[in-house]
């Protein structure tokens, strides 16, 4: 039995959180119109008109009231049909609509993790996923990916060794932010079998599953392998594939026994998502496949261009990511990526994210979001090349 005396208070846990270095860089240049921003993970195009029009029509109908904690039935049915098409048959009753994918992750951890629990994450990783369990006073163990000429790779045996029987949750983001690393189907099968054996929950952050550059409509998913009784929670978002970052709409797929607790947590967090935003989500799913296809094609071209261009810059070591929307590249000899990115903002008017923002494993690297039109990327590359040629010696 855990001793509550040894557990940090909620206030202490929050005070110990690390501030976002991505935000630190953005705050340094977000008010400067001359800065080219590639620091956040969002596309440079606005949400398609048919999605915006549906939200406007909902508002015009006066749909401004509360809804079910889990979301309107039409959206849950649309998400269920979407997940069934991509992965396996699921029912709307196993879906909770959330106010963003970020909220979906927070709610999932709140439902599963208690103070003192052991949580394992694979890093480098978007810092929010590492910090969320700490808010609940959990102990976080990081298993680092390795970077080589093929890109980022997982030491599967090392991960399995870290997943000891006392582990409560494994959190995985695949395709991964910032590296683009993507689990293979075989790796997922091995991990799922191991977690079943030891009763370990898996929280899969699937926000980038449609931004996958392999020969499949989406990245390999635990949802395809698992059954409805497995200890698997999948979180997702409308932000990336449908260009809806500012709408703050996401969802959770969870086993039936977990749904009651999720409903209570949603009630005490946000109560529900706005109806007009949910209406936009319905049409995004039902009519948005051409948008997803166009987004993927645009990002693939941007990825190929940026990786090729950066590979020619002095000191850059880079590999094409298998998924997501980021080039995460190493600069030989770089020991302070935060300071480097601050200088980029001030002196080159270029906004990139420091690798150290994604954990110590990311130090020496820089993240560039390539969800952008080619002329902006080309100008960004020109600014980067001029800066490293003039001011940086590998």
LOFI-245369 format. One record per residue (C-alpha): residue number from 0; residue in one letter; x, y, z. Coordinates in Angstrom, 3 decimals, always signed. Example, Ala and Ser with C-alpha at 12.3 -4.5 7.8 and 13.67 -1.06 7.14 Angstrom:
{0, "A", {+12.300, -4.500, +7.800}}
{1, "S", {+13.670, -1.060, +7.140}}
***
This chain:
{0, "X", {+0.000, +0.000, +0.000}}
{1, "X", {+1.324, +3.432, -0.916}}
{2, "X", {+1.919, +5.832, +1.942}}
{3, "X", {+0.161, +9.159, +1.260}}
{4, "X", {+2.859, +10.888, +3.296}}
{5, "X", {+5.360, +10.070, +0.554}}
{6, "X", {+3.177, +11.341, -2.259}}
{7, "X", {+3.749, +14.926, -3.433}}
{8, "X", {+0.788, +17.264, -3.150}}
{9, "X", {-1.056, +18.278, -6.305}}
{10, "X", {+0.290, +21.802, -5.892}}
{11, "X", {+3.861, +20.543, -5.600}}
{12, "X", {+3.400, +18.307, -8.647}}
{13, "X", {+2.192, +21.232, -10.730}}
{14, "X", {+4.951, +23.525, -9.494}}
{15, "X", {+7.545, +20.945, -10.499}}
{16, "X", {+6.342, +20.780, -14.113}}
{17, "X", {+8.723, +21.987, -16.770}}
{18, "X", {+7.583, +24.960, -18.858}}
{19, "X", {+7.207, +24.397, -22.600}}
{20, "X", {+10.330, +25.430, -24.495}}
{21, "X", {+8.276, +25.464, -27.682}}
{22, "X", {+6.129, +28.191, -26.174}}
{23, "X", {+9.254, +29.966, -24.966}}
{24, "X", {+10.551, +30.188, -28.524}}
{25, "X", {+7.153, +31.144, -29.930}}
{26, "X", {+6.655, +33.857, -27.327}}
{27, "X", {+9.990, +35.335, -28.339}}
{28, "X", {+8.873, +35.866, -31.924}}
{29, "X", {+5.112, +35.487, -32.252}}
{30, "X", {+4.509, +39.264, -32.348}}
{31, "X", {+7.181, +39.866, -35.001}}
{32, "X", {+5.550, +39.807, -38.470}}
{33, "X", {+8.935, +39.236, -40.083}}
{34, "X", {+9.454, +35.859, -38.372}}
{35, "X", {+8.601, +32.748, -40.385}}
{36, "X", {+6.986, +30.430, -37.794}}
{37, "X", {+7.451, +26.682, -38.053}}
{38, "X", {+7.472, +26.077, -34.284}}
{39, "X", {+3.921, +24.766, -33.744}}
{40, "X", {+2.427, +21.598, -35.189}}
{41, "X", {-0.270, +23.045, -37.375}}
{42, "X", {-0.856, +23.559, -41.092}}
{43, "X", {-0.682, +26.989, -42.670}}
{44, "X", {-4.056, +26.565, -44.407}}
{45, "X", {-7.371, +27.485, -42.830}}
{46, "X", {-10.061, +24.873, -42.193}}
{47, "X", {-11.917, +23.895, -45.410}}
{48, "X", {-15.046, +25.920, -46.191}}
{49, "X", {-17.500, +23.008, -45.971}}
{50, "X", {-16.461, +22.418, -42.346}}
{51, "X", {-16.646, +26.108, -41.423}}
{52, "X", {-20.013, +26.447, -43.147}}
{53, "X", {-21.518, +23.605, -41.109}}
{54, "X", {-20.446, +25.250, -37.850}}
{55, "X", {-21.927, +28.553, -39.015}}
{56, "X", {-25.183, +26.837, -39.967}}
{57, "X", {-25.348, +25.203, -36.543}}
{58, "X", {-24.909, +28.568, -34.862}}
{59, "X", {-27.575, +30.059, -37.115}}
{60, "X", {-29.942, +27.304, -35.950}}
{61, "X", {-29.301, +28.351, -32.375}}
{62, "X", {-27.409, +25.207, -31.322}}
{63, "X", {-25.668, +26.889, -28.414}}
{64, "X", {-26.755, +24.687, -25.514}}
{65, "X", {-25.217, +21.846, -23.519}}
{66, "X", {-25.084, +18.377, -24.952}}
{67, "X", {-24.340, +14.863, -23.674}}
{68, "X", {-21.015, +14.526, -21.835}}
{69, "X", {-19.860, +12.055, -24.501}}
{70, "X", {-20.949, +14.273, -27.406}}
{71, "X", {-23.892, +14.339, -29.777}}
{72, "X", {-24.945, +10.948, -31.068}}
{73, "X", {-24.400, +11.942, -34.709}}
{74, "X", {-20.721, +12.621, -34.081}}
{75, "X", {-20.177, +9.471, -32.028}}
{76, "X", {-21.819, +7.439, -34.787}}
{77, "X", {-19.651, +9.127, -37.424}}
{78, "X", {-16.472, +8.451, -35.423}}
{79, "X", {-17.520, +4.826, -34.839}}
{80, "X", {-18.052, +4.320, -38.579}}
{81, "X", {-14.697, +5.998, -39.299}}
{82, "X", {-12.759, +3.836, -36.808}}
{83, "X", {-14.576, +0.731, -38.051}}
{84, "X", {-13.554, +1.519, -41.612}}
{85, "X", {-9.889, +2.014, -40.691}}
{86, "X", {-9.420, -0.580, -37.956}}
{87, "X", {-12.151, -2.813, -36.524}}
{88, "X", {-15.816, -2.694, -35.635}}
{89, "X", {-16.608, -0.494, -32.635}}
{90, "X", {-19.812, +0.967, -31.223}}
{91, "X", {-20.642, +4.621, -30.476}}
{92, "X", {-20.986, +3.665, -26.811}}
{93, "X", {-17.210, +3.218, -26.592}}
{94, "X", {-16.491, +6.766, -27.823}}
{95, "X", {-16.186, +9.971, -25.823}}
{96, "X", {-15.989, +13.289, -27.669}}
{97, "X", {-13.562, +15.717, -26.036}}
{98, "X", {-12.564, +19.348, -26.284}}
{99, "X", {-9.310, +18.560, -28.148}}
{100, "X", {-6.943, +15.649, -28.412}}
{101, "X", {-5.009, +17.243, -25.565}}
{102, "X", {-8.078, +16.955, -23.350}}
{103, "X", {-8.521, +13.348, -24.481}}
{104, "X", {-5.029, +12.529, -23.234}}
{105, "X", {-5.510, +14.340, -19.945}}
{106, "X", {-8.844, +12.633, -19.280}}
{107, "X", {-7.433, +9.202, -20.138}}
{108, "X", {-4.549, +9.595, -17.719}}
{109, "X", {-6.857, +10.953, -15.019}}
{110, "X", {-9.061, +7.879, -15.424}}
{111, "X", {-6.175, +5.411, -15.113}}
{112, "X", {-3.296, +6.863, -13.112}}
{113, "X", {-3.008, +7.448, -9.367}}
{114, "X", {-0.225, +9.079, -7.330}}
{115, "X", {+2.826, +6.834, -7.230}}
{116, "X", {+1.854, +4.800, -10.287}}
{117, "X", {+4.559, +3.932, -12.782}}
{118, "X", {+4.105, +5.242, -16.329}}
{119, "X", {+6.418, +4.393, -19.234}}
{120, "X", {+6.800, +6.657, -22.277}}
{121, "X", {+8.896, +6.425, -25.439}}
{122, "X", {+10.952, +9.543, -26.091}}
{123, "X", {+11.792, +12.018, -27.626}}
{124, "X", {+8.179, +13.028, -27.212}}
{125, "X", {+5.842, +15.986, -27.249}}
{126, "X", {+6.391, +17.321, -23.719}}
{127, "X", {+2.702, +17.335, -22.771}}
{128, "X", {+2.594, +13.536, -22.735}}
{129, "X", {+5.539, +13.329, -20.365}}
{130, "X", {+4.215, +16.013, -18.033}}
{131, "X", {+0.557, +14.905, -17.809}}
{132, "X", {+1.243, +11.867, -15.571}}
{133, "X", {+3.423, +14.059, -13.357}}
{134, "X", {+0.442, +16.325, -12.675}}
{135, "X", {-1.124, +13.262, -11.037}}
{136, "X", {+2.092, +12.549, -9.103}}
{137, "X", {+2.939, +9.470, -11.141}}
{138, "X", {+6.514, +8.292, -11.724}}
{139, "X", {+7.514, +8.542, -15.393}}
{140, "X", {+10.134, +6.254, -16.935}}
{141, "X", {+11.461, +7.222, -20.371}}
{142, "X", {+12.683, +4.729, -22.963}}
{143, "X", {+14.673, +6.520, -25.647}}
{144, "X", {+14.580, +5.894, -29.369}}
{145, "X", {+17.939, +5.729, -31.175}}
{146, "X", {+18.887, +7.833, -34.203}}
{147, "X", {+20.971, +6.406, -37.037}}
{148, "X", {+21.237, +6.596, -40.820}}
{149, "X", {+17.803, +4.942, -41.169}}
{150, "X", {+16.202, +7.490, -38.878}}
{151, "X", {+14.660, +6.839, -35.469}}
{152, "X", {+14.391, +3.250, -34.280}}
{153, "X", {+13.022, +1.519, -31.189}}
{154, "X", {+15.006, -0.934, -29.087}}
{155, "X", {+12.031, -3.217, -28.523}}
{156, "X", {+13.777, -5.420, -25.972}}
{157, "X", {+14.691, -2.361, -23.915}}
{158, "X", {+11.065, -1.204, -23.935}}
{159, "X", {+9.779, -4.629, -22.893}}
{160, "X", {+12.307, -4.732, -20.062}}
{161, "X", {+11.015, -1.369, -18.840}}
{162, "X", {+7.422, -2.648, -18.875}}
{163, "X", {+7.678, -4.419, -15.549}}
{164, "X", {+4.641, -5.983, -13.846}}
{165, "X", {+4.289, -2.940, -11.578}}
{166, "X", {+3.832, -0.624, -14.571}}
{167, "X", {+0.368, +0.911, -14.717}}
{168, "X", {+0.384, +2.586, -18.147}}
{169, "X", {+2.443, +2.673, -21.342}}
{170, "X", {+1.956, +5.892, -23.327}}
{171, "X", {+2.868, +5.758, -27.008}}
{172, "X", {+2.630, +8.375, -29.740}}
{173, "X", {+2.982, +6.793, -33.178}}
{174, "X", {+3.522, +8.366, -35.671}}
{175, "X", {+5.581, +10.330, -33.246}}
{176, "X", {+5.951, +14.007, -32.536}}
{177, "X", {+8.711, +15.145, -33.012}}
{178, "X", {+10.594, +12.334, -34.782}}
{179, "X", {+8.046, +10.858, -37.191}}
{180, "X", {+9.009, +7.402, -35.903}}
{181, "X", {+6.196, +4.920, -36.459}}
{182, "X", {+5.627, +1.544, -34.828}}
{183, "X", {+5.472, -1.477, -37.109}}
{184, "X", {+2.620, -3.955, -36.919}}
{185, "X", {+4.999, -6.625, -35.591}}
{186, "X", {+6.232, -4.307, -32.826}}
{187, "X", {+2.655, -3.517, -31.846}}
{188, "X", {+1.777, -7.211, -31.655}}
{189, "X", {+4.725, -7.869, -29.349}}
{190, "X", {+3.969, -4.876, -27.129}}
{191, "X", {+0.265, -5.709, -26.890}}
{192, "X", {+0.985, -9.330, -25.926}}
{193, "X", {+3.436, -8.179, -23.240}}
{194, "X", {+0.989, -5.651, -21.814}}
{195, "X", {-1.820, -8.221, -21.800}}
{196, "X", {+0.407, -10.600, -19.852}}
{197, "X", {+1.167, -8.052, -17.137}}
{198, "X", {-2.138, -6.158, -17.098}}
{199, "X", {-0.561, -2.909, -18.333}}
{200, "X", {-2.779, -0.267, -19.893}}
{201, "X", {-1.800, +1.270, -23.233}}
{202, "X", {-2.722, +4.879, -24.014}}
{203, "X", {-2.120, +5.334, -27.737}}
{204, "X", {-1.930, +8.910, -28.973}}
{205, "X", {-3.116, +8.380, -32.567}}
{206, "X", {-3.423, +12.004, -33.632}}
{207, "X", {-1.043, +11.542, -36.596}}
{208, "X", {-2.343, +8.177, -37.812}}
{209, "X", {-3.575, +9.619, -41.142}}
{210, "X", {-0.311, +11.485, -41.724}}
{211, "X", {+1.507, +8.318, -42.687}}
{212, "X", {+3.760, +8.026, -45.739}}
{213, "X", {+3.655, +4.257, -46.093}}
{214, "X", {+1.441, +2.263, -48.451}}
{215, "X", {-1.675, +2.207, -46.289}}
{216, "X", {-4.575, +4.563, -45.518}}
{217, "X", {-3.263, +5.037, -41.983}}
{218, "X", {-0.377, +4.090, -39.748}}
{219, "X", {-0.410, +0.705, -37.970}}
{220, "X", {-2.720, +0.929, -34.970}}
{221, "X", {-3.291, -0.994, -31.759}}
{222, "X", {-7.004, -0.594, -32.473}}
{223, "X", {-6.694, -3.041, -35.351}}
{224, "X", {-5.098, -5.696, -33.141}}
{225, "X", {-6.942, -5.249, -29.857}}
{226, "X", {-10.357, -6.481, -28.879}}
{227, "X", {-12.966, -4.560, -26.932}}
{228, "X", {-11.830, -5.969, -23.597}}
{229, "X", {-8.139, -5.107, -23.943}}
{230, "X", {-6.653, -2.450, -21.699}}
{231, "X", {-6.286, -0.041, -24.603}}
{232, "X", {-7.303, +3.592, -24.851}}
{233, "X", {-6.915, +5.401, -28.171}}
{234, "X", {-6.986, +9.210, -28.269}}
{235, "X", {-7.362, +11.221, -31.435}}
{236, "X", {-8.051, +14.708, -32.749}}
{237, "X", {-9.523, +16.598, -35.680}}
{238, "X", {-6.617, +19.043, -35.588}}
{239, "X", {-4.065, +17.585, -37.975}}
{240, "X", {-5.686, +15.637, -40.824}}
{241, "X", {-8.618, +18.038, -41.249}}
{242, "X", {-6.770, +21.323, -40.534}}
{243, "X", {-8.863, +22.041, -37.433}}
{244, "X", {-6.248, +22.921, -34.800}}
{245, "X", {-8.148, +25.888, -33.357}}
{246, "X", {-11.464, +24.051, -33.103}}
{247, "X", {-10.302, +21.975, -30.117}}
{248, "X", {-12.164, +18.779, -30.886}}
{249, "X", {-11.006, +15.218, -30.230}}
{250, "X", {-12.173, +11.827, -29.117}}
{251, "X", {-11.380, +8.764, -27.015}}
{252, "X", {-12.005, +5.101, -27.824}}
{253, "X", {-12.030, +3.102, -24.587}}
{254, "X", {-13.232, -0.248, -23.201}}
{255, "X", {-16.832, -0.174, -21.890}}
{256, "X", {-15.842, -0.484, -18.189}}
{257, "X", {-13.889, +2.777, -18.434}}
{258, "X", {-16.667, +4.865, -19.993}}
{259, "X", {-18.503, +5.688, -16.772}}
{260, "X", {-15.388, +7.167, -15.200}}
{261, "X", {-14.598, +9.114, -18.369}}
{262, "X", {-18.108, +10.559, -18.334}}
{263, "X", {-17.657, +11.813, -14.786}}
{264, "X", {-14.283, +13.328, -15.608}}
{265, "X", {-15.670, +15.117, -18.678}}
{266, "X", {-18.499, +16.526, -16.543}}
{267, "X", {-16.061, +17.899, -13.995}}
{268, "X", {-13.621, +19.219, -16.616}}
{269, "X", {-15.581, +20.747, -19.491}}
{270, "X", {-19.080, +19.217, -19.287}}
{271, "X", {-19.210, +18.814, -23.075}}
{272, "X", {-17.904, +20.069, -26.390}}
{273, "X", {-19.805, +22.895, -28.149}}
{274, "X", {-22.547, +21.581, -30.422}}
{275, "X", {-21.573, +23.740, -33.399}}
{276, "X", {-17.984, +22.452, -33.206}}
{277, "X", {-19.279, +18.878, -33.069}}
{278, "X", {-21.456, +19.498, -36.146}}
{279, "X", {-18.305, +20.586, -37.959}}
{280, "X", {-16.676, +17.338, -36.838}}
{281, "X", {-19.496, +15.278, -38.344}}
{282, "X", {-19.064, +16.752, -41.823}}
{283, "X", {-15.275, +16.607, -41.519}}
{284, "X", {-15.499, +12.835, -41.128}}
{285, "X", {-18.364, +12.216, -43.545}}
{286, "X", {-17.129, +14.482, -46.363}}
{287, "X", {-13.484, +15.024, -45.498}}
{288, "X", {-11.596, +12.147, -47.141}}
{289, "X", {-10.586, +14.335, -50.115}}
{290, "X", {-9.245, +16.844, -47.584}}
{291, "X", {-7.235, +14.141, -45.819}}
{292, "X", {-5.852, +12.875, -49.141}}
{293, "X", {-4.895, +16.370, -50.257}}
{294, "X", {-3.297, +17.125, -46.885}}
{295, "X", {-1.223, +13.953, -47.016}}
{296, "X", {-0.071, +14.622, -50.581}}
{297, "X", {+0.847, +18.202, -49.728}}
{298, "X", {+2.766, +17.169, -46.631}}
{299, "X", {+4.568, +14.372, -48.470}}
{300, "X", {+5.852, +16.841, -51.065}}
{301, "X", {+6.825, +19.289, -48.339}}
{302, "X", {+8.604, +16.541, -46.385}}
{303, "X", {+10.591, +15.387, -49.403}}
{304, "X", {+11.607, +18.927, -50.308}}
{305, "X", {+12.600, +19.960, -46.789}}
{306, "X", {+14.539, +16.786, -45.990}}
{307, "X", {+16.447, +17.063, -49.259}}
{308, "X", {+17.188, +20.755, -48.788}}
{309, "X", {+18.292, +20.452, -45.162}}
{310, "X", {+20.536, +17.491, -45.972}}
{311, "X", {+22.653, +19.910, -48.015}}
{312, "X", {+23.138, +22.312, -45.082}}
{313, "X", {+26.461, +22.072, -43.213}}
{314, "X", {+26.369, +19.835, -40.171}}
{315, "X", {+22.818, +18.554, -40.675}}
{316, "X", {+22.026, +14.856, -40.165}}
{317, "X", {+18.494, +14.020, -41.226}}
{318, "X", {+16.286, +11.128, -42.350}}
{319, "X", {+12.837, +11.252, -43.920}}
{320, "X", {+10.157, +10.624, -41.243}}
{321, "X", {+7.675, +7.784, -41.779}}
{322, "X", {+4.792, +9.830, -40.442}}
{323, "X", {+3.574, +13.050, -38.794}}
{324, "X", {+4.505, +16.539, -40.038}}
{325, "X", {+7.973, +17.244, -38.684}}
{326, "X", {+11.594, +17.093, -39.725}}
{327, "X", {+13.617, +16.367, -36.570}}
{328, "X", {+17.245, +16.750, -37.520}}
{329, "X", {+20.580, +16.796, -35.729}}
{330, "X", {+23.159, +19.546, -35.991}}
{331, "X", {+26.594, +18.088, -35.354}}
{332, "X", {+28.197, +19.711, -32.339}}
{333, "X", {+25.024, +21.446, -31.151}}
{334, "X", {+24.838, +21.324, -27.348}}
{335, "X", {+22.189, +23.985, -26.581}}
{336, "X", {+19.275, +23.748, -29.005}}
{337, "X", {+17.182, +26.227, -27.003}}
{338, "X", {+19.765, +28.966, -27.328}}
{339, "X", {+20.296, +28.075, -30.982}}
{340, "X", {+16.577, +28.463, -31.727}}
{341, "X", {+16.418, +31.754, -29.834}}
{342, "X", {+19.223, +33.047, -32.037}}
{343, "X", {+17.372, +31.823, -35.116}}
{344, "X", {+14.355, +33.900, -34.106}}
{345, "X", {+16.382, +37.034, -33.352}}
{346, "X", {+18.953, +36.912, -36.121}}
{347, "X", {+17.419, +34.847, -38.934}}
{348, "X", {+13.733, +35.608, -38.310}}
{349, "X", {+13.045, +31.876, -38.372}}
{350, "X", {+10.975, +30.035, -35.779}}
{351, "X", {+11.871, +26.394, -35.105}}
{352, "X", {+11.431, +24.237, -31.998}}
{353, "X", {+14.467, +23.174, -29.946}}
{354, "X", {+15.075, +19.455, -29.606}}
{355, "X", {+15.522, +19.833, -25.865}}
{356, "X", {+11.805, +20.677, -25.642}}
{357, "X", {+11.139, +16.973, -26.250}}
{358, "X", {+13.341, +15.665, -23.485}}
{359, "X", {+17.096, +15.244, -22.962}}
{360, "X", {+17.136, +12.668, -25.774}}
{361, "X", {+16.250, +15.487, -28.165}}
{362, "X", {+19.148, +17.755, -27.275}}
{363, "X", {+21.297, +18.498, -30.300}}
{364, "X", {+18.254, +18.273, -32.581}}
{365, "X", {+15.813, +20.825, -34.007}}
{366, "X", {+12.186, +20.317, -35.060}}
{367, "X", {+10.748, +21.929, -38.191}}
{368, "X", {+7.021, +21.604, -38.911}}
{369, "X", {+6.729, +21.191, -42.684}}
{370, "X", {+2.920, +21.578, -42.904}}
{371, "X", {+3.435, +24.595, -45.116}}
{372, "X", {+3.336, +25.839, -48.679}}
{373, "X", {+6.521, +25.406, -50.687}}
{374, "X", {+7.409, +29.120, -51.050}}
{375, "X", {+7.363, +29.538, -47.256}}
{376, "X", {+9.481, +26.423, -46.804}}
{377, "X", {+11.932, +27.582, -49.446}}
{378, "X", {+12.325, +30.966, -47.772}}
{379, "X", {+12.761, +29.237, -44.434}}
{380, "X", {+15.483, +26.999, -45.845}}
{381, "X", {+17.247, +30.022, -47.322}}
{382, "X", {+17.225, +31.792, -43.957}}
{383, "X", {+18.410, +28.675, -42.151}}
{384, "X", {+21.215, +28.049, -44.638}}
{385, "X", {+22.451, +31.621, -44.443}}
{386, "X", {+22.473, +31.495, -40.659}}
{387, "X", {+24.309, +28.200, -40.240}}
{388, "X", {+26.797, +29.073, -42.976}}
{389, "X", {+27.599, +32.397, -41.310}}
{390, "X", {+27.188, +31.683, -37.607}}
{391, "X", {+27.429, +27.953, -37.016}}
{392, "X", {+30.480, +25.746, -37.309}}
{393, "X", {+29.829, +21.981, -36.861}}
***
